[in-house]
Amino acid sequence: MSGDPSVLSPPPPPRLCPCSGLYTPHSGMLNIIMSKMLLLTISFYKYSELLFSLIYNLK
């Protein structure tokens, strides 16, 4: 049973998110902030698109 320690504790793979190279195992807070910023950006784009269509229809 010499392979047990290696099976129980494999070397941790580098946690890199393909969408952002900033992601490291220590930046959980940064990841949360990035996801919130992404959601805000998406909602802002949807809102601005809606606003633009309203203004365009009013003309």
N, C-alpha and C positions, 0 to 999 in steps of 0.2 A: 504493500500500500504506500509506495513512495510517491505516487502521482497524486495522492489526496490533497496535499497543500496547494499544488498548482491548480487543481480543479476547483478547490474552495475559494482561492484568491487569484483569479487570473489578472494579468496586468491590465489596468484600466485603459481603454482605448481613448485617444484624444477626442474630446467632445467638441467638435467643430460643426456649427450649423452652416449649411451651404448658403443660406441667405445672408449671413453676416460673419465675417472672419473675426469679429470682436469677441465672439462667444467663447468663454473659457469656463472651467468648472467653478471658478470663484465669482463669476459675474451673474448670479441668479437675479439680483436686483436689476442689473443692467438689462437682462433679457426681458424682465417684466416691463421695464420702462420702454424698451424698444417695441414690445408688442402693443403697449398702450398707445405709443406714438403712431404706430402703423394703423391701429384702429381709428385714431383721431384723424389721421390723414385721409383714410378711406371715407370716413363719414363726412369730412370737410369737402372732399371731391364730390360726393353724392349731393351734399347740400348746395354747393356752388353750382352744380349742374342743374339742380331743380330751380335755384334762384335765377340762373341764366335763362332757362326755358320760360319762367314766369315773366321776366323782363322782356324777352323776345316776343312773347304772345301779347304783351300789353301794347307794343308799338303798333 
